[in-house]
Amino acid sequence: MKIQKQAPAQAHAEQSADMEQINALAKKTLAPQEVYTFCVRLCDNEVDRDGERFPEATLAQLAPMFVGKSGIFDHCWSAKEQTARIYHTELCREEGRLTAAGDGYCYLKGKAYLLRTAKNAELIEEIEAGIKKEVSVGCSVRQAVCSVCGAESGSCEHIPGKVYDGKLCYRELCGAEDAYEWSFVAVPAQRNAGVMKHFMPEGRHLKDFLRAAGREADLVQLEKLEAEAALGRSYLRGLRREVLRLFCAAEPEADGKIFAAALEKLEEQELLELRRVWRGKGECAAFLPQLPYDERAELPGDGSAFMI
């Protein structure tokens, strides 16, 4: 019985162990900067759109079968469509998550690589951008078993997706026999299958990954952006200090600390407008006498009010 199931993938950092596994499949020894790697969720034990599912035992059987298998497009079995290759698989679990069948959720994760060539540059960009995301697997199993009665698929009247006496009907795909390939597809049968998100390990910086990947041009661009960002932050700090100075000059009775805290939440255009307003008020305040008083004010006759 031939089965095709679909799933998502994830960019992941090259490590020495990964390169050993990759080079075990390559004819020549490849360097880390020559390959692009990512992770794919090949298939899981959830009931899919076809009313079928791989039990955990079948996923465990499929794991070693997918090592070395090609990644293609739309299950088109052509050498011209070969783009990537699985070099490692592992069975993963998500604690606290249950499937529609009521057991713990698990999935088959594969690590794949492709060459960093001009031909693959567009595909790499599409994977990074999340355009090429969903994947599907092609494999074969010995039998599909009804979850309600245990009969082999087609030999009973139970319909996948229907509920019988409170029990969901689906087909258990049992006894993995072979794994053929995995493909990028538009709509996977398995809702969770595809390219997986990747989060940078704690303590690692983006520069480390760019250096490891040999992306010197991107590294230079990143450093340039960091320098420009530092200049921008310095400019905003100076602008906030100037607005605060003008405000305090125009409103000496106001609490400058409160206003300073409010300024931290404002962006350039808002700060420029406040500077325009308070600069005008500050200029008016500059012409006021140092000791303003009105005609009703009583001043001591010894002139002490004007002494510094």
ChimeraX attribute file (.defattr): number of C-alpha atoms within 10 A of each C-alpha:
attribute: neighborCount
match mode: 1-to-1
recipient: residues
	/A:1	11
	/A:2	13
	/A:3	13
	/A:4	18
	/A:5	25
	/A:6	27
	/A:7	29
	/A:8	27
	/A:9	29
	/A:10	23
	/A:11	22
	/A:12	19
	/A:13	17
	/A:14	19
	/A:15	10
	/A:16	9
	/A:17	8
	/A:18	18
	/A:19	18
	/A:20	14
	/A:21	15
	/A:22	25
	/A:23	14
	/A:24	14
	/A:25	15
	/A:26	11
	/A:27	7
	/A:28	8
	/A:29	12
	/A:30	15
	/A:31	13
	/A:32	20
	/A:33	15
	/A:34	13
	/A:35	17
	/A:36	21
	/A:37	24
	/A:38	24
	/A:39	23
	/A:40	27
	/A:41	28
	/A:42	31
	/A:43	30
	/A:44	29
	/A:45	26
	/A:46	25
	/A:47	24
	/A:48	22
	/A:49	14
	/A:50	13
	/A:51	18
	/A:52	24
	/A:53	24
	/A:54	26
	/A:55	22
	/A:56	21
	/A:57	13
	/A:58	19
	/A:59	25
	/A:60	18
	/A:61	17
	/A:62	25
	/A:63	19
	/A:64	15
	/A:65	17
	/A:66	25
	/A:67	20
	/A:68	20
	/A:69	17
	/A:70	21
	/A:71	24
	/A:72	23
	/A:73	19
	/A:74	16
	/A:75	19
	/A:76	12
	/A:77	14
	/A:78	9
	/A:79	9
	/A:80	9
	/A:81	15
	/A:82	17
	/A:83	18
	/A:84	21
	/A:85	24
	/A:86	26
	/A:87	24
	/A:88	19
	/A:89	23
	/A:90	15
	/A:91	18
	/A:92	14
	/A:93	15
	/A:94	10
	/A:95	9
	/A:96	7
	/A:97	11
	/A:98	14
	/A:99	13
	/A:100	13
	/A:101	17
	/A:102	9
	/A:103	13
	/A:104	16
	/A:105	20
	/A:106	22
	/A:107	23
	/A:108	23
	/A:109	27
	/A:110	24
	/A:111	23
	/A:112	28
	/A:113	25
	/A:114	20
	/A:115	19
	/A:116	17
	/A:117	12
	/A:118	8
	/A:119	10
	/A:120	15
	/A:121	12
	/A:122	11
	/A:123	16
	/A:124	21
	/A:125	12
	/A:126	13
	/A:127	17
	/A:128	17
	/A:129	10
	/A:130	16
	/A:131	13
	/A:132	19
	/A:133	22
	/A:134	28
	/A:135	32
	/A:136	31
	/A:137	28
	/A:138	18
	/A:139	20
	/A:140	19
	/A:141	18
	/A:142	13
	/A:143	17
	/A:144	21
	/A:145	20
	/A:146	23
	/A:147	19
	/A:148	18
	/A:149	11
	/A:150	13
	/A:151	16
	/A:152	14
	/A:153	19
	/A:154	11
	/A:155	10
	/A:156	13
	/A:157	10
	/A:158	20
	/A:159	17
	/A:160	19
	/A:161	17
	/A:162	13
	/A:163	13
	/A:164	11
	/A:165	7
	/A:166	7
	/A:167	12
	/A:168	18
	/A:169	21
	/A:170	26
	/A:171	27
	/A:172	22
	/A:173	24
	/A:174	20
	/A:175	18
	/A:176	21
	/A:177	15
	/A:178	18
	/A:179	22
	/A:180	18
	/A:181	25
	/A:182	28
	/A:183	29
	/A:184	24
	/A:185	21
	/A:186	14
	/A:187	15
	/A:188	22
	/A:189	22
	/A:190	29
	/A:191	18
	/A:192	20
	/A:193	27
	/A:194	27
	/A:195	27
	/A:196	21
	/A:197	15
	/A:198	13
	/A:199	10
	/A:200	12
	/A:201	8
	/A:202	6
	/A:203	5
	/A:204	9
	/A:205	10
	/A:206	10
	/A:207	16
	/A:208	11
	/A:209	16
	/A:210	17
	/A:211	14
	/A:212	14
	/A:213	18
	/A:214	15
	/A:215	13
	/A:216	13
	/A:217	10
	/A:218	13
	/A:219	17
	/A:220	13
	/A:221	11
	/A:222	15
	/A:223	12
	/A:224	12
	/A:225	12
	/A:226	12
	/A:227	11
	/A:228	12
	/A:229	12
	/A:230	11
	/A:231	12
	/A:232	12
	/A:233	11
	/A:234	11
	/A:235	12
	/A:236	16
	/A:237	13
	/A:238	11
	/A:239	18
	/A:240	21
	/A:241	13
	/A:242	16
	/A:243	23
	/A:244	21
	/A:245	18
	/A:246	21
	/A:247	23
	/A:248	17
	/A:249	18
	/A:250	19
	/A:251	15
	/A:252	10
	/A:253	8
	/A:254	12
	/A:255	11
	/A:256	15
	/A:257	11
	/A:258	9
	/A:259	14
	/A:260	16
	/A:261	10
	/A:262	11
	/A:263	19
	/A:264	12
	/A:265	9
	/A:266	13
	/A:267	12
	/A:268	13
	/A:269	9
	/A:270	11
	/A:271	20
	/A:272	16
	/A:273	12
	/A:274	18
	/A:275	21
	/A:276	12
	/A:277	14
	/A:278	22
	/A:279	19
	/A:280	13
	/A:281	16
	/A:282	18
	/A:283	13
	/A:284	11
	/A:285	14
	/A:286	11
	/A:287	8
	/A:288	9
	/A:289	8
	/A:290	9
	/A:291	7
	/A:292	7
	/A:293	10
	/A:294	6
	/A:295	5
	/A:296	6
	/A:297	8
	/A:298	8
	/A:299	11
	/A:300	9
	/A:301	7
	/A:302	8
	/A:303	8
	/A:304	9
	/A:305	10
	/A:306	10
	/A:307	6
	/A:308	4
